[in-house]
Amino acid sequence: MADLVLELAETVAGVGVKTSYGEPVDLDGTKVVPVALGYYGFGAGSGSDSGGDQAGGGGGGGLSIPLGAYVGRGGDVRFEPNLIGLLLVATPLIWVTGKALRAVIRALKH
């Protein structure tokens, strides 16, 4: 089981920047570099059931959310966001910020 975990770690370690920034693409003289938020998770376990039989298992998964692209035209480079992707990423952040502010306001009232 430990060998499987090490193999997965070696495979994912090389991904890093390639997950966040795609290969540049040339579209009619315009360079486009896609940008995404990506992460992976893996787990494994073993144990025994009530009859004493050994059991084990594992799993993994990943997610990639397209955030936008860097677009280069005529020497000018700018980021063009994917609004739906940015909303997906921003929603949990806004929720956590709201909860934290609520807790701070309650603490200051007491």
RAJOWO-V441208 format. One record per pair of residues at least 4 apart in sequence whose C-alpha atoms are under 7 Angstrom apart, sorted by the first residue. I is the first residue (numbers start at 1). J is the second residue. D is the distance in whole Angstrom. If there is no record, write none. Layout:
[[I | J | D] [I | J | D]]
//
This chain:
[[1 | 5 | 7] [2 | 6 | 6] [3 | 7 | 6] [4 | 8 | 6] [5 | 9 | 6] [6 | 10 | 6] [7 | 11 | 6] [8 | 12 | 6] [9 | 13 | 6] [15 | 19 | 6] [16 | 20 | 7] [17 | 21 | 6] [18 | 22 | 6] [19 | 36 | 7] [19 | 38 | 6] [20 | 35 | 5] [20 | 36 | 5] [20 | 37 | 6] [20 | 38 | 6] [21 | 33 | 7] [21 | 34 | 6] [21 | 35 | 5] [21 | 36 | 6] [22 | 33 | 6] [22 | 34 | 5] [22 | 35 | 6] [23 | 33 | 6] [24 | 31 | 6] [24 | 32 | 6] [24 | 33 | 5] [25 | 31 | 6] [25 | 32 | 5] [25 | 33 | 6] [26 | 30 | 6] [26 | 31 | 5] [26 | 32 | 6] [27 | 31 | 6] [30 | 71 | 7] [30 | 72 | 6] [30 | 73 | 5] [31 | 71 | 6] [31 | 72 | 5] [31 | 73 | 7] [32 | 69 | 6] [32 | 70 | 6] [32 | 71 | 5] [32 | 72 | 6] [33 | 69 | 5] [33 | 70 | 5] [33 | 71 | 7] [34 | 68 | 6] [34 | 69 | 4] [34 | 70 | 6] [35 | 66 | 6] [35 | 67 | 6] [35 | 68 | 5] [35 | 69 | 5] [36 | 64 | 6] [36 | 65 | 5] [36 | 66 | 4] [36 | 67 | 5] [36 | 68 | 7] [37 | 64 | 6] [37 | 65 | 5] [37 | 66 | 6] [37 | 67 | 7] [38 | 63 | 5] [38 | 64 | 4] [38 | 65 | 6] [39 | 62 | 6] [39 | 63 | 6] [39 | 64 | 7] [40 | 61 | 6] [40 | 62 | 4] [40 | 63 | 7] [41 | 60 | 5] [41 | 61 | 6] [41 | 62 | 6] [42 | 59 | 6] [42 | 60 | 4] [42 | 61 | 7] [43 | 58 | 5] [43 | 59 | 6] [43 | 60 | 6] [44 | 57 | 6] [44 | 58 | 4] [44 | 59 | 6] [45 | 56 | 6] [45 | 57 | 6] [45 | 58 | 6] [46 | 55 | 6] [46 | 56 | 4] [46 | 57 | 6] [47 | 54 | 6] [47 | 55 | 5] [47 | 56 | 6] [48 | 52 | 5] [48 | 53 | 5] [48 | 54 | 4] [48 | 55 | 5] [49 | 53 | 6] [49 | 54 | 7] [65 | 85 | 6] [66 | 82 | 7] [66 | 85 | 6] [67 | 81 | 6] [67 | 82 | 5] [67 | 85 | 5] [67 | 86 | 6] [68 | 80 | 6] [68 | 81 | 4] [68 | 82 | 4] [69 | 79 | 6] [69 | 80 | 5] [69 | 81 | 6] [70 | 77 | 7] [70 | 78 | 6] [70 | 79 | 4] [70 | 80 | 6] [71 | 77 | 6] [71 | 78 | 6] [71 | 79 | 6] [71 | 80 | 7] [72 | 76 | 6] [72 | 77 | 4] [72 | 78 | 7] [73 | 77 | 6] [82 | 86 | 6] [83 | 87 | 6] [84 | 88 | 6] [85 | 89 | 6] [86 | 90 | 6] [87 | 91 | 6] [90 | 94 | 6] [91 | 95 | 6] [92 | 96 | 6] [93 | 97 | 6] [94 | 98 | 6] [95 | 99 | 6] [96 | 100 | 6] [97 | 101 | 6] [98 | 102 | 6] [99 | 103 | 6] [100 | 104 | 6] [101 | 105 | 6] [102 | 106 | 6] [103 | 107 | 6] [104 | 108 | 6] [105 | 109 | 6] [106 | 110 | 7]]
//
